[in-house]
């Protein structure tokens, strides 16, 4: 008797191929992938440029907010991924459906590569996500600025926005062909393999939840062995 079907590396399993066919059939004709890709980076660059232009001369101690915000963002990303993208929590069920139900049905460990630019829609956040996040970070950045100084608040906002841009760029890179030049950047292939293991259906809800870094997976004991 034949054993269970085991796809080879790079081979798309039949159930994934079927999910991709359904996804492509449902893509709106009006979708413009390169506009979708550009939107968060143009918006993010504008926010960062505005923050930097308004700096009044931060002291060395003010710069501590940059690594502090970066580490906080790594922790927040890990928790957001675990608690909202892989658990159906009311009233945010749409996040679970878009990520666990849709994204993870299209890409599995061994078949992670997108087929064309139109697949950006299955990888990237909606085009409005980064502007919305920048607006949401505004009040905390203002509060930080009032407490620690205006430059600290501006650096807080710029770092948070830049982190999301890095997240988007890295996540998309993990889903490019292994021979793509971006995959050859230092450390990227290791992170891509870390992310691919997360796309193993047996692991996705509890292991390798970090996308931009493995730091929080190591600290929280969720690294796939």
Secondary structure as GFF3:
##gff-version 3
##sequence-region A 1 225
A	DSSP	alpha_helix	14	26	.	.	.	ID=ss1
A	DSSP	alpha_helix	33	53	.	.	.	ID=ss2
A	DSSP	three_ten_helix	60	63	.	.	.	ID=ss3
A	DSSP	alpha_helix	64	80	.	.	.	ID=ss4
A	DSSP	pi_helix	81	85	.	.	.	ID=ss5
A	DSSP	alpha_helix	93	96	.	.	.	ID=ss6
A	DSSP	pi_helix	97	103	.	.	.	ID=ss7
A	DSSP	alpha_helix	104	106	.	.	.	ID=ss8
A	DSSP	three_ten_helix	117	122	.	.	.	ID=ss9
A	DSSP	alpha_helix	129	148	.	.	.	ID=ss10
A	DSSP	alpha_helix	150	174	.	.	.	ID=ss11
A	DSSP	three_ten_helix	181	184	.	.	.	ID=ss12
A	DSSP	alpha_helix	188	198	.	.	.	ID=ss13
A	DSSP	alpha_helix	215	220	.	.	.	ID=ss14
###
